[in-house]
Amino acid sequence: MRFLLDSDQRAFADALDAMLTAADTPSVVRDRSRGEHMSGRALWRRIAEAGVFALAVPEVYDGLGPRPVELAVAFVELGRHAVPGPLVETVAAAALLTALDDTGPAKRLLPALASGESTATLAVGPYALDADMADVRLAVSGAGELRLAPAPGAPRPSLDPARRLFPAPPGGELLATGPQVTTATALALIWARLATAAQALGVGLALLDRTVAYVRQRVQFGVPVGSFQAVKHQLADAKTGLEFARPLLFGAALTMTEQDVAAAKVTACEAAYTTARTALQLHGAIGYTAEYDLSLWLTKARALRTAWGSPDECRATVLLSGGDRRS
């Protein structure tokens, strides 16, 4: 089955690409790695003005959604440009608040998330991503409680320096409790995995484009490295993996079922990770250099691979759901 974007969706992607290209996102990523927020906040507002976060928020709360296909389109571009910040977490928080039986927290928090006035992070486990940047810090406990978490402490080391991990602090204002929180968290996980899959696909596409451009310029034995058959095969394998992930991603955005999204997530993230390994090998020693911009995408591909569900967890979801359908 072929999933082709319509003219409006392609125009949306092109507009985001142009905006993010002009924004010099590598410098924003490096600022985030140092804990500096100003450039990241400015870019966040521009992304919000383009309507990205509103796609995850229903119209009743001043949003444009829910529109998962358009959200996937946007997150491919965000990944292609390595945009930092709690992007996926804001989408997951919006999905969780929307799914609550109690509309009080949704009315209170969602309009600001849709407009970009507020940023959000969501901690389902022990850590919260970019909690120092987030205005809304939601935490779900094992007891089925949803709380507004207090300000975070010191960050923990992270594989991707631009993804700042903070221990989720205890306490905070109780927003909701009971089975509704469990149900809403499960829905938020689906949205988070979809956005992560789209972001990973964009990261993989950027790595492939940069590597193709590099091997065309790098000369060995008097000819471009890209003319070697072995190099062509590696790049073709990476391209095939990414293109295989694309229809799974948009198919999952259409169905929004747990198993389809899990399949898209593991496929896109594994394709991006494989492309990252190929990019690193073909760049040689310069690929290991933190000052070289390629590293910004390399570390993100590795971090997204396990974000919101490891490959094994996503495969288990697909297999378990398949078994349920057969029974």
Residue pairs with C-beta under 8 A, 6 or more apart in sequence:
1 247
1 251
2 247
3 246
3 247
3 250
3 251
3 254
5 13
5 73
5 250
9 69
9 70
9 73
12 70
12 73
12 74
13 73
13 74
13 76
13 77
15 50
16 47
16 50
16 52
16 74
16 77
16 78
17 77
17 80
17 81
19 46
19 47
19 50
20 77
20 78
20 80
20 81
20 83
21 81
23 43
23 46
23 81
25 43
25 81
25 82
25 83
25 84
26 82
26 293
26 296
27 39
28 39
28 40
28 43
28 83
28 84
29 82
29 83
29 84
29 162
29 296
30 162
30 296
31 37
31 38
31 39
31 40
32 40
32 84
32 85
32 130
32 133
32 161
32 162
32 164
33 161
33 162
35 132
35 155
35 164
37 132
37 133
40 84
40 85
40 133
41 133
43 83
43 85
44 85
44 116
44 119
45 116
47 53
47 78
47 83
47 116
48 54
48 114
48 115
48 116
48 117
49 116
50 74
51 64
52 71
52 74
52 78
53 63
53 90
53 91
53 94
53 113
53 114
53 115
53 116
54 62
54 63
54 64
54 65
54 114
54 115
55 63
55 64
55 65
55 66
55 67
55 68
55 70
55 71
55 74
56 63
56 65
56 66
56 71
56 90
56 91
56 94
56 95
56 114
56 191
57 63
57 64
57 65
57 66
57 94
57 98
57 110
57 111
57 113
57 114
58 65
58 66
58 98
58 110
59 65
61 98
61 106
61 107
61 110
61 111
61 114
62 110
62 111
62 114
62 115
63 94
63 110
63 114
64 114
65 71
66 95
66 98
68 191
68 194
68 253
68 254
68 256
69 250
69 253
69 254
71 91
71 194
71 195
71 198
71 253
72 194
72 195
72 197
72 198
72 249
72 250
72 253
73 198
74 198
75 87
75 88
75 195
75 198
75 199
75 202
76 198
76 199
76 201
76 202
76 205
76 249
77 202
78 87
78 198
78 199
78 202
79 198
79 199
79 200
79 201
79 202
79 203
79 204
79 205
79 206
79 300
79 304
80 202
80 203
80 205
80 206
81 202
81 206
82 162
82 203
82 206
82 296
82 297
82 300
84 130
84 162
84 163
85 119
85 130
85 133
86 119
86 120
86 121
86 129
86 130
86 133
86 134
87 195
87 199
88 192
88 195
88 196
88 199
88 307
88 308
89 120
89 121
89 122
89 128
89 129
89 130
89 134
89 192
90 113
90 119
90 120
90 121
91 191
91 192
91 195
92 122
92 188
92 189
92 191
92 192
92 195
92 308
93 109
93 113
93 120
93 121
93 122
93 136
93 138
93 188
94 110
94 113
94 114
94 120
94 191
95 184
95 187
95 188
95 190
95 191
95 192
96 122
96 138
96 140
96 146
96 184
96 185
96 187
96 188
97 105
97 106
97 109
97 110
97 113
97 138
97 184
98 106
98 110
98 184
99 180
99 183
99 184
99 187
99 188
100 106
100 146
100 175
100 176
100 180
100 181
100 184
101 176
101 180
102 176
102 180
104 175
105 146
105 175
105 176
109 118
109 120
109 136
112 118
112 135
112 136
113 119
113 120
113 136
118 135
118 136
119 130
119 133
119 134
119 135
119 136
120 134
120 135
120 136
120 137
120 138
121 128
121 129
121 130
121 131
121 133
121 134
121 136
121 137
121 138
122 128
122 138
122 139
122 140
122 188
122 192
123 131
123 137
123 138
123 139
123 140
123 149
123 168
124 140
124 185
124 188
124 189
125 168
126 167
126 168
127 156
127 165
127 166
127 167
127 168
128 134
128 137
128 139
128 149
128 152
128 165
128 166
128 167
128 168
129 163
129 164
129 165
129 166
130 163
130 164
130 166
131 137
131 149
131 151
131 152
131 164
131 166
131 168
132 152
132 155
132 164
132 166
133 164
136 148
137 148
137 149
137 150
137 151
137 152
137 172
138 146
138 147
138 148
138 149
138 175
139 146
139 147
139 148
139 149
139 168
139 169
139 172
140 146
140 181
140 185
141 147
143 177
144 177
144 178
144 179
144 181
144 182
145 174
145 176
145 177
145 181
146 174
146 175
146 176
146 177
146 181
146 184
147 171
147 172
147 173
147 174
147 175
148 172
148 173
148 175
149 168
149 169
149 171
149 172
150 169
150 171
150 172
151 169
152 166
152 167
152 168
152 169
153 166
153 167
153 169
154 166
155 164
155 165
155 166
156 165
156 166
156 167
157 165
158 164
158 165
158 303
159 299
159 302
159 303
160 299
160 300
160 302
160 303
161 299
162 296
162 299
162 300
163 300
163 303
176 184
186 258
189 308
189 309
190 256
190 257
190 258
190 261
192 308
193 261
193 262
193 264
193 265
193 308
193 309
193 314
194 249
194 252
194 253
194 256
194 261
194 264
194 265
196 265
196 269
196 304
196 307
196 308
197 245
197 249
197 252
197 261
197 264
197 265
197 267
197 268
197 269
198 249
198 268
199 304
200 265
200 268
200 269
200 271
200 272
200 301
200 304
200 305
201 242
201 245
201 246
201 249
201 268
201 271
201 272
203 272
203 276
203 297
203 300
203 301
203 304
204 238
204 241
204 242
204 245
204 268
204 271
204 272
204 275
204 276
204 301
205 242
206 297
207 238
207 272
207 275
207 276
207 278
207 279
207 294
207 297
207 298
207 301
208 235
208 238
208 239
208 242
208 275
208 279
210 279
210 294
210 297
211 235
211 238
211 275
211 278
211 279
211 282
211 283
212 226
212 235
214 282
214 283
215 224
215 225
215 226
215 231
215 235
215 282
216 224
216 226
217 224
218 224
218 225
218 226
219 225
225 231
225 282
226 232
226 235
231 282
234 278
234 281
234 282
235 278
235 282
237 274
237 278
238 271
238 274
238 275
238 278
238 279
241 270
241 271
241 274
241 275
242 268
242 271
242 272
242 275
244 267
244 271
245 264
245 267
245 268
245 271
248 260
248 263
248 264
248 267
248 268
249 264
249 267
249 268
251 260
251 264
252 260
252 261
252 263
252 264
257 321
258 317
258 321
259 317
259 318
259 321
259 322
262 309
262 314
262 315
262 317
262 318
262 321
263 314
263 318
265 308
265 309
265 314
266 311
266 314
266 315
266 318
269 301
269 304
269 305
269 311
270 305
270 311
272 301
272 304
272 305
273 301
273 302
273 305
275 301
276 297
276 298
276 301
276 302
279 287
279 294
279 297
279 298
280 287
280 288
280 294
280 298
281 287
283 292
283 294
286 292
286 294
287 294
287 295
287 298
288 295
289 295
305 311
309 317
